Amino acid sequence: MSAHATAVLAALLVVLAGPAGGPPFDSHAAEPYGLTVDGTVSVHTPAEAVTLGGTTVDVDSTSPHSGYEPITVTVTAPTGDARLELFDANGDRRTVVDRTGDTATIPTEALSSGTYYLVVRDAGELRAVERLVVSRHDVDVAVDEAGGPDEFAFYVTVIPGGDIPYHGVEVVATDGTREVTTDGTELRQGLYAATVDRTALPAGEYAVYARLVGRPGPYVGMSEALTVRVDGDTAAEGDRNEQAGQAGTTDVASDVATEGPTSPSPETTSTQFPETGVVLLLLTLVVGGLVVRLRPRR
């Protein structure tokens, strides 16, 4: 990608180092109840009504979890009677777990890759709900710096786990109230590319993650999320050039370039420091002059 295009992208996209506090990372709970899955960060998503054990609730947060590790959950509740329950994608309760203090642990040996729901129940009511994508597939998403000024480009890598197949890859960008989803295109086995239309996203911070679509049914894999920020509306070409010259855009471009697998750009490297040859020539002339003046006269 050219230096101009990199600067344009830098003016529009900031990739932050790890999840940021506040939306779009959150969990759904009715105060003073809550739950947190250890070892992962929950992504705040648009509310979706699901029926769990005959009760319909809105779920607005999702967490990924490795199917090779037990699920350890920290529960917040005002009473010691609150219990943790696990439901599958069909809304059927799979297990009830008693807490030990504030924590509860659910083994995953009997859980296939798929979508589940963690629920804190107290006095017969569902007090906190979290969608959990348990997977033995290893899924990762990273920024591709080759994206244009009006799009986000991403690479998705998948190492299959072998228990439940998947038939597609999706990349999701969400701020917790809206989301844009795009299908990944397979480049080779285990490597996918996807672009998200930046102009479809109002200014703000977005969580971006990849998920694996099951065959059939729910999602059977999910990556950890990265954060992107959309700064203002799409600018005209002149405005883009002005934005690219503002302080700090060079560092932003460097951050973007390190997020995903990329190839070096010959155009960018060949146009850096065009005055280098002139400086070397002048330095040679100055040094040569000093040598002549310092040579002893006979």
C-alpha positions in Angstrom: 0.0 0.0 0.0 1.3 3.5 -0.9 2.4 6.0 1.8 -0.6 8.1 0.9 -3.0 5.3 1.3 -1.4 4.3 4.6 -1.8 7.9 5.9 -5.4 8.0 4.8 -6.2 4.7 6.6 -4.3 6.0 9.6 -6.5 9.1 9.8 -9.7 6.9 9.8 -8.7 3.8 11.8 -7.1 3.4 15.2 -6.2 -0.1 16.4 -5.9 -0.1 20.1 -3.6 -2.3 22.1 -6.1 -4.8 23.5 -9.7 -4.4 24.6 -10.7 -1.0 25.9 -12.8 -0.3 29.0 -16.5 0.4 28.6 -18.6 -0.4 25.4 -18.3 -2.4 23.3 -16.9 -4.7 26.0 -19.5 -5.4 28.7 -21.7 -8.1 30.2 -25.5 -8.2 30.7 -26.7 -8.2 34.3 -29.4 -6.7 36.5 -27.6 -4.9 39.4 -26.4 -6.2 41.8 -26.0 -9.4 39.9 -23.3 -10.3 37.4 -21.0 -12.9 36.0 -17.6 -12.9 34.5 -15.9 -15.8 32.6 -12.3 -16.0 33.7 -9.6 -15.7 31.1 -11.7 -13.9 28.5 -13.3 -10.5 27.7 -17.0 -10.2 27.0 -18.1 -8.4 23.9 -21.2 -6.2 24.3 -23.6 -7.0 21.4 -27.0 -5.9 20.3 -29.7 -7.4 22.5 -31.2 -10.6 21.2 -34.2 -12.4 22.8 -33.6 -16.0 23.6 -35.7 -18.5 25.5 -33.9 -20.5 28.2 -35.9 -23.1 30.0 -39.2 -21.5 29.1 -38.2 -18.0 30.1 -37.4 -15.4 27.4 -34.6 -12.9 28.2 -32.5 -10.4 26.3 -28.9 -11.4 25.9 -26.4 -8.6 24.9 -23.0 -10.0 25.6 -20.8 -12.8 24.3 -17.6 -14.5 25.4 -15.3 -17.0 23.6 -13.9 -20.0 25.5 -11.6 -22.8 24.7 -13.2 -26.2 24.7 -10.0 -27.7 26.2 -10.3 -25.7 29.4 -12.9 -25.8 32.2 -15.2 -22.8 32.4 -14.5 -20.8 35.6 -17.1 -18.1 36.4 -17.0 -15.4 39.0 -20.5 -14.7 40.2 -21.7 -11.5 41.8 -24.9 -11.8 43.8 -26.3 -10.3 47.0 -27.2 -13.7 48.5 -25.5 -17.0 48.8 -28.5 -18.8 47.3 -27.8 -17.7 43.7 -26.7 -20.5 41.5 -25.0 -20.8 38.1 -26.8 -22.7 35.3 -25.7 -23.7 31.8 -28.1 -23.8 28.8 -27.4 -25.0 25.3 -28.3 -23.3 22.0 -31.8 -24.9 22.1 -32.6 -23.4 25.4 -32.3 -26.6 27.3 -30.6 -26.6 30.7 -27.5 -28.8 30.7 -26.2 -28.4 34.2 -26.6 -26.6 37.5 -23.5 -25.6 39.4 -23.2 -24.7 43.1 -20.9 -21.9 43.9 -17.8 -22.2 46.1 -17.7 -18.7 47.4 -17.9 -16.3 44.4 -16.7 -18.8 41.8 -18.1 -21.8 40.0 -16.5 -24.2 37.6 -18.0 -26.2 34.7 -16.1 -29.0 33.1 -16.0 -28.9 29.3 -15.2 -32.6 28.5 -18.9 -33.3 27.7 -19.5 -30.1 25.8 -19.1 -30.0 22.0 -18.1 -26.9 20.2 -21.1 -24.6 20.1 -23.1 -21.8 21.6 -24.2 -21.9 25.3 -25.7 -19.6 27.8 -24.5 -19.0 31.4 -27.2 -17.9 33.8 -27.2 -16.6 37.3 -30.6 -17.6 38.9 -31.8 -16.3 42.3 -35.2 -16.7 43.8 -36.4 -18.4 40.6 -35.5 -15.5 38.4 -32.8 -15.2 35.7 -30.6 -12.4 37.0 -27.6 -12.3 34.7 -27.1 -13.9 31.3 -24.0 -14.4 29.1 -23.7 -16.1 25.7 -20.6 -18.3 25.6 -19.1 -19.8 22.5 -17.2 -22.9 23.5 -14.9 -24.1 20.8 -12.1 -26.6 20.1 -11.3 -24.6 16.9 -8.6 -22.0 17.3 -9.8 -18.7 15.8 -7.9 -15.5 15.5 -8.6 -12.1 13.7 -6.0 -9.5 12.7 -5.9 -6.3 10.7 -4.8 -6.4 7.1 -3.1 -3.0 6.3 -4.0 -3.4 2.6 -7.5 -2.2 3.4 -8.7 1.0 1.6 -9.7 4.3 3.2 -13.4 3.4 3.2 -13.1 -0.2 4.5 -11.6 -2.3 7.3 -9.7 -5.3 6.0 -9.0 -8.3 8.2 -7.4 -11.7 8.1 -9.0 -14.7 10.0 -7.0 -17.8 10.8 -8.6 -21.0 11.8 -7.0 -24.2 13.2 -9.7 -26.8 13.2 -10.4 -28.7 16.4 -12.0 -31.7 14.8 -15.2 -32.2 16.9 -17.8 -30.1 15.2 -17.3 -28.9 11.6 -17.9 -25.3 10.4 -19.1 -24.2 7.0 -18.3 -20.5 7.0 -16.5 -17.6 8.7 -18.0 -14.3 9.6 -16.4 -11.1 10.8 -18.5 -8.9 13.0 -18.0 -5.2 14.0 -20.3 -4.0 16.8 -20.5 -1.1 19.2 -23.1 -2.9 21.4 -26.2 -1.3 19.8 -25.5 -2.0 16.1 -23.4 -4.5 14.2 -22.1 -5.1 10.6 -21.4 -8.7 9.6 -19.5 -9.8 6.5 -18.6 -13.2 5.2 -15.0 -14.3 5.0 -13.4 -15.4 1.7 -11.2 -18.5 1.9 -7.7 -17.7 0.6 -6.3 -21.1 1.5 -7.0 -23.7 4.0 -7.4 -22.1 7.4 -6.9 -18.5 6.1 -9.7 -16.1 5.3 -10.0 -12.5 4.3 -12.9 -10.1 5.0 -13.7 -6.4 4.6 -16.1 -4.3 6.6 -17.6 -1.2 5.1 -16.3 1.7 7.2 -19.0 4.1 5.8 -21.7 1.9 7.4 -20.4 2.6 10.9 -21.0 5.9 12.6 -18.1 7.4 14.5 -17.2 5.5 17.7 -15.4 2.5 19.1 -16.2 -1.0 17.7 -15.3 -4.5 18.8 -14.3 -6.7 15.9 -14.3 -10.5 16.1 -14.5 -13.5 13.9 -17.0 -16.4 14.4 -17.4 -19.8 12.8 -20.9 -20.8 11.5 -21.9 -24.3 12.4 -23.3 -27.0 10.1 -26.2 -26.7 10.9 -27.1 -24.2 13.6 -25.3 -22.0 16.0 -21.8 -20.7 16.1 -19.1 -23.2 16.9 -16.1 -20.9 17.3 -15.2 -17.3 18.1 -12.0 -15.2 18.3 -11.0 -12.7 20.9 -12.1 -9.3 19.9 -9.9 -6.3 18.9 -11.0 -2.7 19.0 -11.2 -0.2 16.1 -12.3 3.4 16.2 -14.0 5.3 13.5 -13.1 9.0 13.5 -15.8 11.0 11.9 -17.5 10.7 8.5 -15.9 9.7 5.2 -13.9 12.7 4.1 -13.3 14.2 0.6 -9.8 13.6 -0.9 -8.5 17.0 0.1 -9.8 16.5 3.7 -8.1 13.1 3.8 -4.8 14.7 2.8 -5.2 17.3 5.6 -6.1 14.6 8.1 -3.1 12.5 7.1 -0.7 15.4 7.9 -2.0 15.9 11.4 0.3 14.9 14.3 0.2 11.3 15.4 -1.0 9.7 12.2 2.5 8.2 11.6 2.4 6.3 14.9 -1.2 5.1 14.1 -0.1 3.8 10.7 2.7 1.8 12.4 0.2 0.3 14.8 -2.0 -0.8 12.0 0.8 -2.4 10.1 1.8 -4.6 13.0 -1.6 -6.1 13.6 -1.9 -8.6 10.7 0.2 -10.6 8.3 1.4 -8.2 5.6 4.0 -8.0 2.9 6.4 -5.0 2.5 5.5 -2.3 0.1 8.2 -1.5 -2.5 6.5 1.8 -3.3 6.6 2.9 0.3 10.2 1.9 0.9 11.5 3.5 -2.3 10.0 6.9 -1.7 11.3 7.4 1.9 14.0 10.0 2.4 14.4 11.1 -1.3 17.0 13.7 -0.2 19.5 11.0 1.0 21.6 11.0 -2.1 22.0 14.8 -2.1 23.0 14.8 1.6 25.7 12.1 0.9 27.1 14.1 -2.0 27.4 17.3 0.0 29.0 15.4 2.9 31.6 14.0 0.4 32.5 17.4 -1.0 32.9 18.9 2.5 35.2 16.1 3.7 37.2 16.3 0.5 37.7 20.1 1.0 38.9 19.6 4.5 41.5 17.0 3.4 42.9 19.3 0.8 43.2 22.3 3.2 44.9 20.1 5.9 47.5 18.6 3.5 51.0 20.0 4.4 52.6 22.3 2.0 56.0 21.4 0.5 
